[in-house]
Amino acid sequence: MLKVNPYRVKLGRQTVRRFSYTALAKAYLGLVDMEEQLKSTARDPELLFELFVLRYQAD
């Protein structure tokens, strides 16, 4: 069992309802892709994260 404040869980559940399953799945795959780039290239991690946010903020 995770030891998480119940209020944080409530906020998380409210937030996740705003996104469709498809949008969450695409964002997850985007994170997987970003992790692969972090491990296989010399690109700046901050830049990779900013690119991820820009790519998925509209979804």
C-alpha positions, -999 to +999 in steps of 0.1 A: +000+000+000+013+034-009+015+059+019+000+089+001-021+117+015-057+110+006-062+146-005-034+142-031-051+111-044-084+130-047-067+158-066-050+133-089-083+116-097-100+149-105-071+159-128-069+126-147-106+128-156-099+158-178-079+136-202-090+108-225-074+074-223-060+079-258-043+112-247-028+096-216-015+067-236+001+090-262+017+111-234+030+079-217+045+067-250+060+102-254+077+098-220+090+064-230+105+080-261+120+108-241+136+084-217+151+065-246+165+097-260+179+106-226+198+074-224+210+072-261+218+108-270+238+137-256+208+161-259+201+184-230+176+167-206+159+200-199+154+206-237+139+171-241+115+177-213+104+211-227+099+195-261+078+168-245+056+194-227+051+215-258+042+184-278+016+171-254+002+203-238-024+207-265-037+171-262 
